[in-house]
Amino acid sequence: MTLAAQPLKIDVSEVIGERASLAATYYPARTAAPAPALLVCLPGGTYSREYWDLNIPGHPGYSFADFATENGYPVVTIDPLGTGESSQAGCELSPDRQSVV
């Protein structure tokens, strides 16, 4: 039995200091063997999580999520804040910003 991709919302409000969530998708492994690892995939730049599951009509084989799950790896793809279906940050996010926790 093949399980379908499952949408997820990850609450990051406490870390960001305002109401915010990350949109994600979980793709279960399609093999019966125990998974060697869970692959967590974040796209770069302004790309959304769809980058990891490209489905181009007439051009099969572009989906990393399909490739990984067929080879026994479950995959979680995540939209970074400000992209795709994730929240838009109301505050400035930078590497030198002090944690609010």
Secondary structure, 3 states (H helix, E strand, C coil): CCCCCEEEEEECHHHHCCCCEEEEEEECCCCCCCCCCCEEECCCCCCCHHHHHCCECCECCCCHHHHHHHCCCCEEEECCCCCCCCCCCCCCCCCCCCCCC
